[in-house]
Amino acid sequence: MKNSVFDIVVDSESGTLTSISNINDVYKMNFCRPDAKWGEIKCDVYDGIWLDYKERITHMTVKDVRLEDKRMSAEYSNGMVDVRVERFFKDNDRLVERYTIRNATDYDIFIEPDNFGITLPFDDRYSSADVCMTNRCNTHIWCGKNVSNVCALKMGPSEINLGLVLTKGALDSYSQEGVDSNDRGRFIFNPAHTELLPKEEYILEWELFWHTGREDFIRILKEYDSHIEVSAEYFTFFENESIEFSLYTHTAPKDIKIALDGTSLPYSLENGCVNISCLPKRIGEHRFDIEINGIRTHADFFVSPELDSLVERTVDFIVDKQQYHREGSHLDGAFLIYDCEEKHLIYDDTIPDHNACHERIGMALLLTKYLQDHPNDRYKRALNKYLDFLYREFYDENIGRVYPSIGKDQPRIRLYDAPWVADLFVEVYYLTGEKRYLSEIIKIFDFYYEHGGDHFYPNGFSPKKCVDALRHAGLKDDAEKLFDKFKIHVDNMVKIGTSFPAHEVNYEQTIVSPAATFISEMKLLTGKDSYIDAAALHVELLERFDGKQPSHRLNEIPVRYWDGFWFGKAMQFGDTMPHYWSCLTARSFADYGVASNNEEYIDKAKACVRNCLSNYFSDGSGSCAYIYPYKVNGKRGRFYDVWSNDQNTALYFALQIREQLGGI
């Protein structure tokens, strides 16, 4: 099937699509991943209640496929549910996909996310960065009942991007299959609960279109009567703030219903927009149910405790629950994972992400940062005990080496960890005023750069903060020595450009964010505008990871999908949004916004870091990952992992960003 912009390849036997590309794309990217079938129907039903699970009917039988130049149809059945698929081009060159679902039985059938789905396998895999720039897409999904859409952005700068907008029916959620550390998997779109009488039909229909980028995508969505645009400055508010947002519709808004927790809310109309202001009465997620002109959707906001209160509760939890105390143990003084379900600490040195080092350093960073403005003897004793553990077990002060675990005997050098320890020493210096901690930074980076650090992209680290601390202490020679090392590192990043080297995964948000942060901070250190021009490219790449959906879990939150497996008790892959490392995008936007005097990115930084706060709970505990999809690799999602593991770095950066920007 072809028209002036679409080039579509159809599998004539199955009636599914194997390729969707833009005729004008010089890279010929196929937005449909090659190992999957676009439009494959997943229909899990039982043919009688006594059948064994293995006899469950999961695939539809192809009954008919008809293919023409600009339209096609296919029919499927499993004896209980019939599905007719029609695809055709409109006069405006957009592709319509219509799925007519029919109850083929003589009894009622309920269609649920558990038993029905349609595979739309946008190619969101992560191979080399160079391949990702031109032939992979970041897939931003919103399943909001009648208002559902997908913004698929090429991972690299491009004006050829694919969009999808639902025009009939309702989508409840999406699921993922085949997810691993370098593959976001195949997306299964789940319809909302639908009750079908015998021979009754239900239609899901959407249109696919090309767009030049996010603004163009939103502009096109606003053309559809089925779309309600939700606009808000923030999707996370603090408990003393009013939740405020506006709703825009293509046609004049009538028959307006807004509800929260089953209670109707007042609204105002101004220039065709529906405006809502609501003072929250509780902490936690607030789902606003919305209906305008018969179109139903929702928007998800979060209400957090005030930041200082949230940090205080979290620090209290860390000191009381997460520090290990046992004289004679290698772990004495360590901050460890806490299982909020079983109510005890977790340690496993055979799994690096479950050990006493690595990302657990974030707990010490948060504690130290908090102590600077909130003196507390109990907290100070906890920090000192941790510093004793650090020096004793995984930092060699003689050579400046940071080991990946306890014992100082591992051959592996993990280049993520040393900059975090350097950041910790900077914070301890600002807390105590003791310059000896700054001398450790010089040793750390002498070792770091002798072992390949100048071509590594360490996340969660601020070069400027180290240089500023040395200058603050009057150690000008050391400051210039360290600055020279950082400049070589940054200039390497500028030279490498978008051909990012693979790290623990091939390509991801926190490989790009160090470049955006480092280069922006070099502009702040040198005043040279050339660094801003270089940083702008990396900031654009970061933006392409970010969602714009009307939810605190997705809006200004970058795509991440493997953290729950490596850092959680459930060891489950799948979109983890928000995730605490989302804060590194906020960190980059804040640095870039300040360096370029661009208020847009300062606002985006605030929105992003606020939306990271839903992974923290009022009792001071938190979750290392929220698994967002309905199902992932066949297992249920939509849950917080019960481990308080590595999430506290986001609060550390929230305090930093608030200090830098004068508020969040």
N, C-alpha and C positions, 0 to 999 in steps of 0.2 A: 504494500500500500504506500502510495506516495502522493504528496501534493507539493506546493511550492516551498515548504519548510520541513515537513516531516518525511523521513525515510524509515519505513517500518517493515520489518521482516516477520512474516507469520509462519508458524509451524503448521503446515497444511494438514497434518495428521491429528494434532491435538487441538488446533484452533487457538493456541496461546501465542504470545509474541516472544520472539527471541532477540529482537533488536529494536531500539527506539533511538534514532539519531537525528541531528539537524543537518539538512543538506548543505548548509553554509559553514559547517564546522570543519576547519582545516585539519583538526585532530581526529575527526570521525568518531568522537566518543559515543559509545553505546551506553545509554542511561539504564538499560536493563542488563544486569550482570549475566555473563555468559553461561553460568552453571545453574540457572534457574529459569522458570517459565512465567512470564508476565500473564496474569489472569488465570492461573491455576486455581481451581476451586478446592477448598478444604471443607469437607462436610462430614463430620463425625456423628453418625447416628447408629442406633442399634436396630437390627432387624429381628425384634423379639427380645424380651428381657432376659432370656436364659442363655444367650450366646456367650461364649468365652470372649474375653477382651481381644484376643488375637483375631477374632472373626468380625471385629468392629469394621464397619464400612467407612473407609477414610478417603477414598478417591472416587470421583465421578467417572462414569463410562461415557466416552465420546459417542454421541448419537449421529451428529451431522456437522460438517464444516463446509461453508460456502464462502468463496473468496473472489472478490472483484478488485478492480484497480483502486477504487477509492472507498470501498466498504466491504465488510465481511460479517458473517454470523457463525455462531457455533452453538450446538445444543448438547447438554450433558444431563445425565440422570444416574441416580443410584437406586431407583425403584421407589424412593420415598420423597425425594426432593428433585425437581427438574429445574435446570438453570439454562436460560437462553442468553447468550452474550451477543451484542451487536456493537460494531465499531464502524464509525463513518466520520468523514470530514464535514465541517460546517463551512459556510461561505467565507467566514473570517479566518479560515485555515486551522482552526482548533479541532482537536480530535475528541469525539464523544465516545465514551465507553458506557454501555448500558447493560446491567445485569438484572434480568427478570427472574426472580426466585419464586417457584410455584410449588405448593403443597400437592404432591401427586397421590396422596393417600385419602382414605375415607374418614380420617380422624384428625384432630388438631395436631399441629406441630408448632413448637416454640423455637424460633431461631435465636440463638444466644452466642456471645463471644466464645463460649466453650465448644460449640458444635459447628460453627460456620465461619469461614474466613476466605478472603481473596488475596492471593499472593501478588504483591507489587514490588518486585525485587530491584529497587533503585541500587545502582552500583556504588555502595558505600563501603568499599574495601580499602585497606591501607597497605600498599606495597611500597615501592620507593617513593620518596617525596617528588621526584621528577615526574613519575607516572601519575601520582595523585594530582599534581597541578593541572593536568590537561585531560585526564581520563577517569577521574573519580569524582563523586559528588558528596557533599554534606547534605543529608536528608533531614529536613525539619518538618515534623509531622504534627498536625493538630487534629485530633478526633474529638470534636465538640458537638456531637449529635448532628443536627441539620447543617451546622457551620463547621465544615471540616475541609482541610486543605493540606497540601504538601508543597514546600518550597525546596527544591533540589538545586543547590548551588554548586557549580564546579568548585573544587577545593582551591584552585588557583584563580587569579584574576581572569574574568571572562564575562562577556555579554551574552553568552549562550548558556542559558540555564532553563531547567524544566519546571513547570508548575502544574499543580492539579487542584481543582476546586470541585467540591461536591455540589451537585445541582438538584438531586432528588434522593430522598431517603435520609438515613442517619447512621453515622459511625460512632461506635462506643469507645474503641480503643484500637491499639495495634499490638501485635506480638512479634517475636523474633525467633528465627530458627538458624542454626549453624553459626552462632556467635563464638568468636574466640578473641585472642588478644590483638589480632591484626585484621579482624573482619567483623563488621557490625551485623552481618548475617542477612537473611532474607526477611522482608517485612510482610506480615500477614495482617490485613486490615479486617477488623471485626465489626460487624453491624451491631447496632443497638438492638435490645430485646424487641422481638417482633413475634406476634401471635398470628398464625395462619390457619384459617378454617380450611376444610377440604376444598381443593382446587383453587384456593385463593392465592393471589400473586402479590409480590412486593418488589419494588424497583429500587435498585441502587444505581445512580448515574453520576458520572463526573466528566469533566472536560480537562484535557491536557493542552498546555499552551507553552510557548517559549517566552522568556522574559529576559531583560537585560541585567536584572539584579533585584535586590530587596525592594527598593522603592517602586520599581516597575511592577513587581509581583503584587504589592499591596494596591497599586493603582488598578491593576486588572481585576483583582478580587472585588473591588468596590463597584465594578460594573454589574455584578450579579445580584439579583433579588434574593438569592439564598444566603448571602453573606451579611453578617453583622460584624462590624469592625469595633474592637474593644481598645480604647486608648487610655493609658494611665501613665503617670510619671513614674510610679513604682508599683510593683506587685507584692512587695513586702513592706509593711508598715510597723512602726513601733506602737506599743500599747497606748501611748498618749496621743497618737495621731489618728485623724479620720481617714478611712479608706475612701478614695475619690477616683472615679473613672467616668468615661463618656462612651456612648454607643452611637455608631454611625450606620445608617442603612441607605441602600441605593434609592429606594422609594420612601416617600414620606412616612415616618414612623407612626403607626396607629396600633390600637389594641396592645398596649405596652404592659408587660407584667415583669416585675423584678422581685425576687424573693431570696431571703437568706434564712436558712434553718426552718423553712416552711412558713416564714412570716413575710407578708408583702411589705415592700419598702417604698417610700415616697421617692419621686424623681422630679426633675424639671426639664422643660424643653426649651432649647435656645438654638436658633438658626438650624433647625432640623436635627440637632443632636440631643440625645437623651443623657442627662447628667445625674450622677448618683453620688451622694456623700453619706457615709455611714460611720458613726463612732463605734468601734468594736467593743464588745462586752467581755471578751475572753481571749486567751492566747490560742494560737494554732491556726489551722487552715480554715478559710472562709470561702465556701463555694456559693457564688451568686447564680441562681437559676434565672435565665433570661428568655423572654418570649416577646418578639415584636413581629407584627403582621403574620402571625402563625408560625414563624421560624423560631425554633427552640435551640438554645445553646447554653453555655455556662462560662464563667470566668473564675479562676482560682487565685485567691489572694492569701497571704500569710501575715499573721500578727505575731510579732516577736516581743519578748520582754525588752525593755530599754537596754541598750548595749552594755553599759557598765554592770547592770544587774545580771545580765546573762553571763558575762565574763566572770563575775564574782562567783556565781553558782557553779560555773564550769571549773574554775580554778579550785574551788572548795572540793568538788568531786574528784579532781585529779589528785589532790593532796591526801584526801581521806580514803579514796578507793583504788587509785591506780599506782601508788608508789609501793614498791616491795620492801619489806623490812624483815631481814633475817641475818643476824650476825654470822659471819663466816661464809655467807653465800656470795658468789660472783655477782649476783643480781641485787645485792643490798643497795638500796637507793635508786634503783632503776624505775622508770615509769613504764608500765606494761599495759597491754590490752586488758580491758575489763569486759567480761561477759555479763551483760545486763539481764540475761535470762536466768543463768545459773548462779549469778552473784559471786563470782570469783575471778581472779586474775588468770590470764592466758599467757603462756610462753612456750615457744617451740623454735629452737635454734636451727632445726633442719629446714624450716621455711623462712627465708629471710624477712618476708613481710610480717612475720609473727614473732620476730625476735625482740631484743631489748633496745635496739639502735634504730637505724634508718629513720623512717617517718615519725617514730616515737619521740625524736628530738623536738618535734613541734610542741609537745606538752611543756617542755622546759622553756621554749621560746615564749609561749603564752604566759607562763608563770612569771618569768623575768620581766616581760613587758608590763604586766599588771602591777608588779611590785614597785615599779618606778613611780607610780602615782598613788599607790595604796599600800603604805608600809604595814607589814604584818609579820610578827616574829615567827609564828607557826609556818607561814609560807616561806619565810627566809630560811628556816631550818631545813625545810623540804628541798629548797633549791640547793643549799650547800651540800646536802647529802647526795643530791643528784650529781653535782659537780665532782664530788669525791668519786662517785661511780664512773663518771666519764673519764677522768684522769686515770683511774685504776684499771679500767677494763677496755676502753676502745679509742683513747687518744694518747699518742706517744708524744709527749712534749719535747723530747730530745730531737726529734726529726720532723715534727709537725704532721705526722701521719694520722689520719682518721680511719680506723678499721671498721669493716662492715658489721662486726659482731664482737662479743666479749672475748677476752683472752689474748688479744693482740698477737694472734698467730696465724691469721688467715692470709693466704697469698693474694686474694682478690682485692683489687682497688676499685671501690664504687665511687665514681666521681660526683654523684649527687650529694653524698653525705658531708664532705668536708666544708662546702660553702655554708651549710646549715649550722655546723659547729662554729664557723667563723662569725656568722650572724649572731649566734648565741653569745659568743665572747664580747661582741660589740654591745649587746644589750646588758650583759653583766657589767661591762665598763660603765655604761650610763647609769646603772643602778648603784654601783659601789664607788665609782671614781678611781678605781685601781687600774693603773696603766699596764700592769703585768698581763692583763687579759688581751690587751692590744698587741703585745709582743708575740702572743701565740698566733695572731692572724698572719703576721709576716712569715712565720715558720710554716703555717698551713699552706699558704699560697706558693711559697718556694717549692714545697714538696708537690703540690697540686700541679703546677705548671711544668715541673720536671717530668711528670707522668701523663702528659697529653691533655691537660686541662684546657689548653688554649684552643682546642678544636671541639670541646664538649659544650653542651647546652644545659647548664645546671638550672633547674627550676627553683623558684621560691627564694632567690638570692638577690640582694641589692649591692652591686659594686659601689655605688655612690655612698651608701650608708657606711661602708668600711673606710673609704677615703675620708669622708667627713669626720668620722670618729677620731682618726689619727690626727687630722688637722685640729680638731677640737682639743685634743690632748697636748697640742704643741709639738707633735712628732712629725715635723714637716718633711724631713728626709725620708722617713719610712712611708709617709703619705705619697710622696712623689714616686718612690720605688714601686709601691703597689699600684698607683695610677698608671705607670708605664706598662705594667703587666696587664692590667685590665684593658688598656688601649690596644695592645696587640691582640687580645682576645676579641674585642669588639670589632676591630678592623678585619679580623678573620671572618666574623659573622657577616659583615658587610660584603666581603668578597665572595663568600659562599652563596649569598643571596637565598633563593628558594630551594636550592639543592641540599636540603637539610640532611645531615647524616642520620642514619638509624641509631636509636638508643635502645632502651629496653623493649620498646615496640618500634615499628618502622616509621610511623609518622603520626603525630597527634598534636593536640592543642598545646601541651606543655613542652613540646619541642620548639614551637613557634614563639611562645610567650617569652622565653629567655632572650631571644634575639630582639623582640620589641622592647623589652625592659632595658636590656644592656645598652642598646643603641640610643634609646631615649635618654638614659641617664648619662651617657657620654656627651650628649648635647648639653645637658645641665652642668656637667663638669667643665666643658671646654667652651661652651657658647657657640660652637660651630653649627651653622644651619644645615650643612651637608649631612649631618647625622639625622636630622629630622626627616630629610628626604628619604634616607635609607630606612628609617624606622617606619615610615608611612606604609611601605610595602608589606612589612610584617604585621602591622596593625590591620591592614586590609585582610590578610589571610586569617588573622584571629577572628575578625568579624564574621567571616564566612562559616566558622564553627558555631556561631551564636544563633540561638533561636529568637523569634519575636512573637511566639504564641502567647495568648492571654492567660498565662499561668506562672506563678512564682517558681515552678519547677523548670520552666523552659525559657522564659523571657530573659534575654541577655545572659543565658546560661549556655556554655559550650557543650557540644556533643562529647560524651565519654561513655564507655560501654563495657569496660573490663575490670574496673576497680573492685566491684563486689566479689569477684572470683578470687582475686589475690589478697584482699584485705579483710574479707568478711567471713563470718562463721558459716554462712550458707554456701560459700564458694560457688556463687552463681554469676555467670556472665549476664549481660544485658545493660541497656541504657541506665546509667546511674546519674540521674539529673534531679535536683542539683547535686553536684559533688564538691567536696571541699576544695579541690584543686581548681575549681571554677574561679576561685578568688585570684588566681594568677593572671587571668584575663583582666580582672578589675585592676590588679597591680600594674599591668602594662598600660591599660587605658589611662590610669591616673598619671603615670609618668609621662606618657605621650601627650596627654591633655595639658599638663603643666609646661612641658618643654616646648610645645607648639602654640600655647595660649589658646587652646581649642576647648571651649566649654562643652561641646557635644560629647567629647570623650570623658570629660570629668563627670558629666551626668550619667554616662553609661557605666563608668566605674562604680558610682554609688549604687545604681540599680543592680548591678551584678553582685556586689559584695553583700547587699541586703538579702538578695535571694539565696545566698548560701546559708542563711541562718535557720532555715527550716530543718536542718539536720541536727539541731540542738534542742534539748528538752528542758522543761522548767525545773526539773530536779538536779540539773547540772550534768546529766549524762548526755550522750549523743550517739549518733550512728555513723559508721564509716561509709555507708552507702545506702541510698534508696533505689530499689529496683523499680523503675518506672513502668515498663510495658506490662500488659495483662499477663502474658506468658513469655518465657524465654527458654528455648530448647526443651519445650514441653513442660516446664515447671512454672507454677504460678509466680507472678511478680506482684507489683504494687505493695511492697513492704519495706520497712526499715530493717536493715540487718541489725542483729542484737549486740554486735560488738562495738564498744567505744574503743576505737583503734587510733586512727591517724587524722581524725577530722579537725583537731584543734588548731591546726595551722591557719585555717580560715578566720578564726577569731583573732589570731595574732595579726593577720593582714588587715582585718577590719579595723583594729586599733591603729595600725600604721597609716592606713588610707584616711581614716578620720583625722589623724594628726596632720597629715600632709595637706588635705583639702579643706580642713576646718569644719568637717562634719560629713556625715553620710546620710 
